[in-house]
Amino acid sequence: MTDSRHALIIANDRYADQGLKKLEAPAQDAAALERVLHDPQIGDFEVEVVHNASADLMRRRIQGFFNDRRRADTLLLHFSCHGLKSESGELYFAASDTEPPLLAATAVASQFVRGCMSGTRAGRSVLFLDCCYGGAFSRGSASVRASGEVNVLESFAKDEPASGRGWAVITASDSMEYSFEGNELAENSAPRPSVFTHAVVEGLETGEADLDADGNVSLDDLYEYVYRHVREQNPHQTPKKAAELQGELHLAHSRRGGIKIVAIPSPSALRAALHSDDFLTRQGAVTELCHRLQRPELPVAEGARQHLGEVAHDEVQPLADLAAGALSEIRLAPSPDRLDFGRIPRGSTPPKQSVIMQGPPLARHCVVQPKQPWLRVDPTRNGMEVHVDTTATGRLSGDIALKGVADESVIHVEAEVTPADGAPKPEPHVSDDSTTPKPRPEDKRRTVVIDSSRIPSKPEEPPKTAEQQKRTDGTTPSRRAPALAGAALALAVTALAMLFMTIQRGVVAVVARADAGVTGNVEDNIREHGALTPLIVCLITGVAALVAGAFARHDLGARREHYTKQAASGTQTLTSVAKGLAIPTLVLAVLAGIAYLVGSAQW
């Protein structure tokens, strides 16, 4: 975010007046909202929290928050407290020292907040109200019930900011009517206000509120997400929104979805070749797209990826297989995809392990999202370093999500933090959704972008031996399918060469028959120039190429776990090319044989 962004969170859950029920949610809501708004990878706001303040202090902080701002500033004010309605119908926000009979003196009036929003020079102001809007209050023994609704949006829609570009108000509900018996708030009243703030936090933190998947959470995105979430939790609670904004207001970055790269389309000549009626021309175009897919210029590679996706979906089988094999090479391939830190003494220097991202540049360009607060990831030249927090004892189990242009992957992490004296102490297992161990304030989950431009095209490490290539399940990568695929391609090339030789010798034999006149015999000329031998070899090697390719594909499908991604991709590419050469060659060879059988008796 480029503009200056500021947020003020007011959370009141403890009240001196016994008639105001203590709330359980505001403190937790304020901490969660502060975390996501302050996170530079999400909201990137400067956040101030005012907790259980008096009415006077609340007014000072609110006015100070809106004063001395610039047009480029974006301001967000969040209330999590009781909302009270005076007998005249005005809305008030309850402070820790609020006395319901003295709302004007001991609570913060909505008119005061509206005036601060209207007078600020900030370009945009957003107000979130997570509070209940009650009925009239009176002292004494008489029972007073809520007398009608207070429309909060009307309270803030009367005045537009004097110099700013716009404002918006989103409320947890238009009217949440708490009933009072004397001075006591009745039990079993309206739903907990935390449903609203929880939806705001969840939508921003997960990125699910990015409904249009454009990489940013706009005000409209967030409202639609919160509306659906709150209505699902409580059909009797309906969030409301009012706004006067110029343009779209982005409240946060989105963590949803993979990386989006603006593609550079392939050259027009290449696109035209993809639609050619000639099979070999289309095959050459697909091969060129496969080369462009490996380019370090990501927009170029992304353009090739999109065209290859169309080929894999719409083309004939040989070319579709060739495109699918190339696309399989850009899938995320972290190595290793499982990290076990073992036992770590509490308070020790956070250990780290390295993960290498394999494949071409487009495959290595991804977003990395630690799912637990005790995980931290730092990018390196060829991948990332994973760190584990050691501030609390217990067994840790969590994941790091990877999101690329083509797919998603997960790195699973295990560790056990033991007491500093080395004596292991049994602790409950920490599941993926556990909130313990609690991170230090400075340890925040971060989204990391692995930039493939910082990663060398080839890993700077010596070739691995067969023993080093043993897989984690104890097996050694098989070479049977690649060998069969290579043999299939060699046989297909041999068949094609024999077909050319047959055609050449056949033409010489036909010319000799023409020179012999009426005494000549074409069958004798063909036998004399040896045209039948290469034809027979062509048929045999062509069939053998198809059989070898079929065996290679069958073995690859039946024993997929025995092959690396590179071996599987290479096998698919070789068998596709072999099939593309062998089938046309066999068709022409059969036609040549039929022509010989029919023509030799007639000429």
C-alpha positions in Angstrom: 0.0 0.0 0.0 1.4 3.4 -1.0 -0.8 5.8 1.0 -0.5 6.4 4.7 -2.9 4.1 6.5 -4.0 4.5 10.2 -6.4 2.5 12.3 -7.9 3.2 15.8 -9.6 0.3 17.6 -11.8 1.1 20.6 -12.7 -2.0 22.6 -14.7 -1.8 25.9 -15.7 -5.0 27.7 -15.7 -3.8 31.4 -18.1 -1.2 32.7 -18.5 0.4 36.1 -22.2 0.5 35.8 -23.7 -2.8 36.9 -26.6 -2.4 34.5 -24.2 -2.8 31.5 -23.4 -6.5 31.0 -19.7 -7.3 30.7 -18.8 -8.4 27.2 -16.4 -11.3 26.5 -15.5 -10.6 22.9 -14.0 -7.1 22.6 -10.6 -7.7 24.0 -10.0 -10.8 21.8 -11.5 -9.1 18.8 -9.3 -6.0 19.3 -6.1 -8.2 19.4 -7.1 -10.2 16.4 -8.1 -7.2 14.3 -4.9 -5.3 15.3 -2.8 -8.3 14.2 -4.3 -8.5 10.6 -4.5 -4.7 10.1 -0.9 -4.1 11.2 0.5 -7.1 9.2 2.4 -5.5 6.3 1.4 -8.4 4.1 -2.3 -7.8 4.7 -3.5 -4.4 5.9 -0.3 -2.5 6.4 -2.0 -0.1 8.9 -0.5 1.8 11.8 -2.7 0.6 14.6 -3.6 2.1 18.0 -5.8 0.2 20.4 -7.8 2.0 23.2 -9.1 -0.6 25.8 -11.7 0.1 28.5 -11.2 3.9 28.3 -13.4 6.6 29.9 -15.7 8.6 27.8 -13.4 11.7 28.0 -10.3 9.7 26.9 -12.3 8.1 24.0 -13.3 11.5 22.7 -9.7 12.8 23.0 -8.3 9.8 21.1 -11.0 9.9 18.4 -10.6 13.6 17.7 -6.8 13.3 17.8 -7.1 10.4 15.3 -8.9 12.4 12.7 -7.0 15.7 13.2 -3.9 16.7 11.3 -4.3 14.3 8.4 -3.4 14.5 4.8 -5.5 13.9 1.7 -3.5 10.8 0.9 -4.4 9.2 4.3 -6.8 6.4 4.8 -8.4 6.1 8.3 -10.2 3.2 9.8 -12.1 3.5 13.2 -13.5 0.3 14.8 -15.8 0.2 17.8 -16.4 -3.0 19.8 -18.6 -2.1 22.7 -22.2 -1.5 23.8 -24.2 0.8 21.7 -26.9 2.7 23.6 -29.9 4.8 22.4 -31.0 7.8 24.3 -34.7 8.6 24.9 -34.5 11.1 22.0 -33.2 8.3 19.7 -29.6 9.3 19.4 -26.9 6.6 19.3 -24.1 6.6 22.0 -21.1 4.4 22.4 -20.6 3.1 25.9 -17.3 3.9 27.8 -16.0 2.2 30.9 -17.5 5.0 33.1 -20.8 5.3 31.2 -23.9 5.8 33.3 -27.0 5.0 31.2 -29.2 7.9 32.6 -26.3 10.4 31.8 -25.4 9.3 28.3 -24.6 12.8 27.0 -22.0 13.3 29.7 -20.6 9.8 30.2 -20.8 8.2 26.7 -19.6 9.2 23.2 -22.3 10.5 20.9 -22.5 9.3 17.4 -22.8 13.0 16.4 -19.4 13.6 17.9 -17.8 10.8 15.8 -19.7 12.0 12.7 -18.4 15.5 13.2 -14.8 14.2 13.5 -15.2 12.2 10.3 -16.7 15.2 8.5 -13.9 17.6 9.5 -10.9 15.4 8.7 -8.6 16.2 5.8 -8.0 12.5 5.3 -9.0 11.3 1.8 -11.0 8.3 3.0 -12.5 7.3 6.4 -14.0 4.0 7.2 -16.1 3.2 10.4 -16.8 -0.3 11.6 -19.4 -0.6 14.3 -19.5 -3.9 16.2 -21.9 -2.9 18.9 -25.5 -3.3 20.0 -28.1 -0.6 19.6 -30.4 -0.7 22.7 -33.7 0.9 23.7 -34.3 3.7 26.1 -32.9 3.6 29.6 -34.3 5.0 32.8 -33.5 4.6 36.5 -36.0 3.3 39.0 -38.0 0.2 39.5 -40.1 0.5 36.4 -39.2 -1.9 33.5 -38.3 -0.1 30.4 -38.0 -2.0 27.1 -36.5 -1.0 23.8 -38.6 1.7 22.2 -38.1 1.3 18.5 -35.0 1.0 16.3 -32.2 3.4 15.8 -30.9 3.5 12.3 -27.1 3.8 12.6 -26.5 4.5 9.0 -28.8 7.5 9.1 -26.7 8.8 12.0 -23.6 8.9 9.8 -25.1 9.7 6.4 -26.2 13.3 7.1 -22.9 15.1 6.5 -20.2 14.4 3.9 -16.5 15.1 4.7 -15.6 18.7 4.0 -12.4 18.0 2.1 -11.9 14.3 1.8 -12.7 12.0 -1.0 -15.2 9.8 0.8 -16.4 7.8 3.8 -18.0 4.4 4.6 -19.8 2.9 7.5 -20.3 -0.9 8.0 -22.3 -2.0 11.0 -22.7 -5.4 12.7 -26.5 -4.9 12.5 -29.0 -2.2 11.8 -30.7 -2.7 15.2 -29.8 -5.2 17.9 -32.3 -4.6 20.7 -31.1 -5.4 24.2 -34.0 -5.3 26.7 -33.6 -4.0 30.2 -35.4 -5.0 33.4 -34.8 -2.0 35.6 -31.1 -1.3 35.4 -30.1 -4.8 34.5 -29.5 -6.0 31.0 -31.7 -9.0 30.4 -30.1 -12.4 29.6 -30.8 -14.2 26.4 -30.8 -11.0 24.4 -29.2 -10.3 21.0 -26.3 -12.3 19.5 -22.7 -11.7 20.5 -21.1 -8.8 18.6 -17.9 -10.8 18.1 -19.5 -12.6 15.1 -19.0 -9.5 13.1 -15.4 -8.8 14.0 -14.5 -12.4 13.7 -15.8 -12.4 10.1 -13.8 -9.2 9.3 -10.6 -10.8 10.7 -11.1 -14.1 9.0 -11.9 -12.6 5.6 -8.7 -10.4 5.7 -6.4 -13.0 7.2 -7.3 -15.9 4.9 -7.9 -13.7 1.8 -11.3 -15.3 1.3 -12.8 -11.8 1.3 -11.1 -11.2 -2.0 -14.2 -12.2 -3.9 -13.1 -11.0 -7.3 -9.7 -12.6 -6.9 -7.8 -9.5 -8.0 -5.2 -9.7 -5.2 -6.8 -7.0 -3.0 -9.7 -6.9 -0.6 -11.9 -4.0 -1.4 -14.5 -2.4 0.9 -17.2 -4.0 -1.2 -15.5 -7.4 -1.2 -15.2 -7.3 2.6 -18.8 -6.2 3.2 -20.2 -9.0 0.9 -18.0 -11.6 2.7 -19.0 -10.3 6.2 -22.7 -10.2 5.3 -22.7 -13.8 4.2 -20.6 -15.0 7.1 -22.7 -13.2 9.7 -26.0 -14.3 8.2 -24.8 -17.9 8.2 -23.9 -17.7 11.9 -27.1 -15.8 12.9 -30.0 -15.2 10.5 -31.4 -12.6 12.9 -28.4 -10.3 12.5 -28.0 -8.3 9.2 -24.9 -6.2 8.6 -25.5 -2.9 6.9 -23.3 -0.5 4.8 -23.5 3.1 3.7 -20.8 4.8 1.6 -19.9 7.9 -0.3 -16.7 7.0 -2.1 -14.9 8.0 -5.2 -13.3 5.0 -6.8 -12.6 1.7 -5.1 -11.1 1.5 -1.6 -8.7 -1.4 -1.0 -8.5 -2.3 2.6 -5.9 -5.1 2.4 -3.8 -7.4 0.3 -5.2 -10.8 -0.5 -3.5 -14.0 0.5 -5.9 -16.0 -1.7 -4.9 -17.8 -4.8 -1.6 -18.2 -6.6 0.7 -15.7 -8.3 -0.8 -13.9 -11.3 1.6 -13.0 -14.0 0.7 -10.7 -16.9 1.4 -12.9 -19.9 3.1 -11.8 -23.1 1.3 -13.5 -26.0 3.3 -15.7 -28.2 4.3 -14.3 -31.7 1.5 -14.2 -34.2 3.4 -16.5 -36.6 3.6 -19.1 -33.8 -0.1 -18.8 -33.0 -0.9 -19.1 -36.7 1.2 -22.3 -36.9 -0.8 -23.8 -34.1 -3.9 -23.6 -36.3 -2.3 -24.9 -39.4 -3.9 -27.9 -41.3 -0.4 -29.5 -41.5 0.3 -31.8 -38.6 4.1 -31.4 -38.7 3.7 -27.6 -38.7 1.5 -27.7 -35.6 4.0 -30.1 -34.0 6.8 -27.7 -34.6 4.8 -24.9 -33.0 4.1 -26.9 -29.9 7.8 -27.7 -29.6 8.6 -24.0 -29.8 6.0 -23.3 -27.1 7.7 -25.9 -24.9 11.0 -24.1 -25.3 9.4 -20.7 -24.5 7.9 -22.3 -21.3 11.5 -22.7 -20.0 12.5 -19.0 -20.6 13.6 -17.0 -17.5 11.3 -14.1 -18.7 8.2 -15.0 -16.7 5.7 -13.1 -18.8 7.0 -14.9 -21.9 6.8 -18.3 -20.1 3.3 -17.5 -18.8 2.1 -16.7 -22.4 3.5 -20.1 -23.6 1.9 -21.9 -20.6 -1.5 -20.5 -21.5 -1.2 -21.5 -25.2 0.0 -25.0 -24.2 -3.0 -25.4 -21.9 -5.2 -24.8 -25.0 -3.2 -27.4 -27.0 -3.4 -30.0 -24.2 -7.2 -29.5 -24.1 -8.1 -29.2 -27.8 -5.4 -30.9 -30.0 -5.1 -34.5 -31.2 -3.6 -37.0 -28.8 0.1 -36.8 -29.8 0.3 -33.0 -29.6 -1.9 -32.9 -26.5 0.4 -35.4 -24.8 3.4 -33.3 -25.8 1.8 -30.2 -24.3 0.7 -32.0 -21.1 4.2 -33.3 -20.6 5.7 -29.8 -20.8 3.1 -28.4 -18.5 3.9 -31.0 -15.9 7.4 -29.7 -15.6 6.2 -26.3 -14.1 4.4 -27.8 -11.2 5.8 -26.8 -7.8 8.5 -29.2 -6.7 10.0 -28.3 -3.3 12.8 -30.5 -2.1 12.3 -31.8 0.5 8.6 -31.4 1.1 8.8 -32.6 4.7 11.0 -31.1 7.4 11.6 -32.7 10.8 13.6 -30.5 13.2 13.6 -33.2 15.9 14.1 -32.1 19.5 15.0 -28.4 20.1 15.9 -26.9 23.6 13.5 -24.1 24.6 15.0 -20.6 24.1 17.8 -21.8 21.8 18.7 -20.0 18.6 15.9 -20.8 16.2 17.1 -23.6 13.9 16.7 -23.5 10.2 16.5 -25.9 7.3 16.7 -25.2 3.6 14.2 -26.1 0.9 15.2 -26.0 -2.8 12.6 -25.1 -5.4 13.2 -27.2 -8.5 12.1 -26.9 -12.1 12.2 -24.0 -14.6 11.8 -20.4 -13.5 8.1 -20.4 -13.9 7.8 -23.3 -11.5 10.0 -21.7 -8.9 8.1 -18.4 -8.8 5.5 -18.9 -5.9 3.9 -17.4 -2.8 4.9 -19.0 0.5 2.4 -18.9 3.4 3.3 -20.3 6.8 0.1 -21.6 8.4 1.3 -21.5 12.0 2.7 -18.5 14.0 5.7 -20.5 15.1 6.9 -20.9 11.5 9.0 -18.3 9.7 10.2 -18.5 6.1 13.0 -16.4 4.5 13.7 -16.5 0.7 17.1 -17.6 -0.6 18.8 -17.7 -4.0 17.5 -21.2 -4.8 14.5 -21.6 -2.5 13.8 -20.7 1.1 15.0 -21.2 4.7 12.5 -22.4 7.3 12.9 -21.3 10.9 11.1 -22.7 14.0 10.3 -20.5 17.1 11.5 -22.0 20.4 9.8 -19.8 23.0 7.4 -22.4 24.3 7.7 -26.2 24.9 5.6 -28.7 23.2 5.3 -30.8 20.0 4.8 -28.7 16.9 3.2 -29.8 13.7 2.3 -27.5 10.9 2.3 -26.7 7.2 3.8 -24.1 4.8 1.5 -23.6 1.8 3.1 -22.9 -1.6 1.0 -21.3 -4.4 2.3 -20.9 -7.9 0.9 -20.1 -11.3 -0.1 -23.6 -12.1 -0.8 -25.4 -8.8 -0.3 -25.6 -5.1 1.9 -27.6 -2.8 2.6 -28.1 0.9 5.7 -28.4 3.0 5.0 -30.3 6.3 7.0 -29.3 9.3 7.5 -31.3 12.6 9.5 -30.3 15.7 9.5 -30.8 19.5 10.6 -28.0 21.8 11.9 -29.4 25.1 12.7 -27.7 28.4 16.0 -25.9 28.4 17.6 -28.4 30.9 17.1 -31.1 28.4 14.6 -33.1 30.4 11.8 -33.9 28.0 8.4 -32.9 29.4 5.3 -34.4 27.8 3.1 -31.8 26.2 -0.2 -32.1 24.3 0.2 -32.3 20.6 -0.2 -29.0 18.8 -2.7 -29.5 16.0 -2.7 -27.3 12.8 -5.5 -25.1 14.2 -4.0 -24.7 17.7 -3.2 -21.3 19.1 -0.2 -22.6 21.2 2.6 -22.0 21.6 2.0 -18.3 21.5 4.4 -16.3 19.4 6.2 -13.2 20.7 4.7 -9.9 19.4 7.5 -9.5 16.9 7.1 -13.0 15.5 4.3 -12.7 12.9 3.3 -14.9 10.1 4.4 -13.6 6.8 3.6 -14.2 3.2 6.9 -14.6 1.2 7.2 -14.4 -2.5 9.9 -16.7 -3.9 11.3 -14.7 -6.9 12.6 -17.0 -9.6 14.9 -14.2 -10.9 17.0 -14.7 -7.7 17.3 -18.4 -8.3 19.9 -19.8 -10.7 18.6 -21.6 -13.7 20.5 -24.7 -12.6 21.0 -25.7 -9.0 24.5 -25.1 -7.9 25.2 -28.6 -6.7 27.1 -31.7 -8.1 25.1 -34.4 -9.8 23.6 -36.9 -7.5 24.6 -40.6 -7.6 22.1 -43.4 -7.8 22.5 -44.0 -4.1 21.7 -40.3 -3.4 18.7 -40.4 -5.6 17.0 -43.1 -3.4 13.5 -41.9 -2.5 12.2 -41.5 1.0 10.2 -44.7 0.8 13.4 -46.8 0.2 13.0 -47.3 -3.6 15.4 -46.2 -6.3 13.9 -44.2 -9.2 13.3 -46.6 -12.1 14.7 -46.1 -15.6 12.5 -48.7 -17.5 9.9 -46.4 -18.9 12.4 -43.7 -20.1 14.5 -46.5 -21.7 11.5 -47.9 -23.5 10.5 -44.4 -24.6 13.9 -43.8 -26.0 13.8 -47.1 -27.9 10.4 -46.2 -29.3 11.7 -42.9 -30.6 14.8 -44.6 -32.2 12.6 -47.2 -33.9 10.2 -44.5 -35.2 13.1 -42.6 -36.7 14.5 -45.8 -38.3 11.0 -46.5 -39.8 10.9 -43.0 -41.2 14.4 -43.4 -42.7 13.4 -46.8 -44.3 10.3 -45.2 -45.8 12.4 -42.5 -47.5 14.7 -45.3 -48.8 11.7 -47.2 -50.1 10.4 -44.2 -52.0 13.7 -43.4 -53.5 14.3 -47.0 -54.8 10.7 -47.3 -56.0 11.1 -44.1 -58.1 14.3 -45.5 -59.7 12.5 -48.8 -60.4 9.6 -47.1 -62.1 11.9 -45.0 -64.3 13.8 -48.2 -65.3 10.5 -49.9 -66.2 9.5 -46.9 -68.4 12.8 -47.1 -70.3 12.4 -50.8 -71.0 9.3 -50.2 -73.1 6.9 -53.2 -73.8 9.4 -55.8 -72.8 9.8 -54.4 -69.3 8.3 -55.7 -66.0 7.9 -53.4 -63.0 8.1 -56.2 -60.5 11.6 -57.2 -61.8 12.8 -53.6 -61.6 11.6 -53.3 -58.0 13.3 -56.5 -57.0 16.4 -55.5 -58.9 16.7 -52.1 -57.1 15.8 -53.6 -53.7 12.8 -51.5 -52.9 10.9 -54.2 -51.0 13.5 -54.7 -48.2 13.4 -51.2 -46.7 9.6 -51.3 -47.0 9.4 -54.4 -44.9 11.9 -53.0 -42.4 9.9 -49.8 -42.2 6.7 -51.7 -41.3 8.4 -53.8 -38.7 10.2 -50.9 -37.0 7.1 -48.7 -37.1 5.0 -51.3 -35.3 7.8 -51.9 -32.9 8.0 -48.2 -32.1 4.3 -48.1 -31.2 4.6 -51.2 -29.1 7.6 -49.9 -27.2 5.8 -46.6 -26.6 2.7 -48.4 -25.3 4.8 -50.4 -22.9 6.5 -47.3 -21.6 3.3 -45.5 -21.0 1.7 -48.5 -19.3 4.7 -48.9 -17.0 4.7 -45.2 -16.1 1.0 -45.3 -15.2 1.3 -48.6 -13.2 4.4 -47.7 -11.3 4.2 -43.9 -11.1 5.6 -43.8 -7.6 8.9 -45.3 -8.9 9.6 -42.4 -11.3 10.8 -38.8 -10.6 8.8 -35.9 -12.1 11.6 -35.4 -14.6 11.6 -39.0 -15.7 7.8 -39.1 -16.1 7.8 -35.9 -18.1 10.7 -37.1 -20.3 8.9 -40.4 -20.9 5.7 -38.7 -21.9 7.5 -36.4 -24.3 9.5 -39.1 -26.0 6.5 -41.5 -26.5 4.4 -38.6 -27.9 7.1 -37.7 -30.5 7.6 -41.4 -31.3 3.9 -41.9 -31.8 3.7 -38.8 -33.9 6.4 -40.1 -36.3 5.5 -43.8 -36.4 1.8 -43.5 -37.2 2.1 -41.3 -40.4 5.1 -43.5 -41.5 3.1 -46.7 -41.2 0.2 -45.2 -43.1 2.4 -44.2 -46.0 4.3 -47.6 -45.9 1.0 -49.5 -46.1 -0.2 -47.4 -49.0 3.1 -48.0 -50.8 2.7 -51.8 -50.3 -0.8 -51.7 -51.6 0.4 -49.8 -54.7 3.1 -52.4 -55.3 0.7 -55.3 -55.1 -1.9 -53.7 -57.3 0.5 -52.1 -59.9 3.0 -54.9 -60.3 0.4 -57.2 -62.1 -0.8 -54.4 -64.4 2.5 -52.8 -65.5 
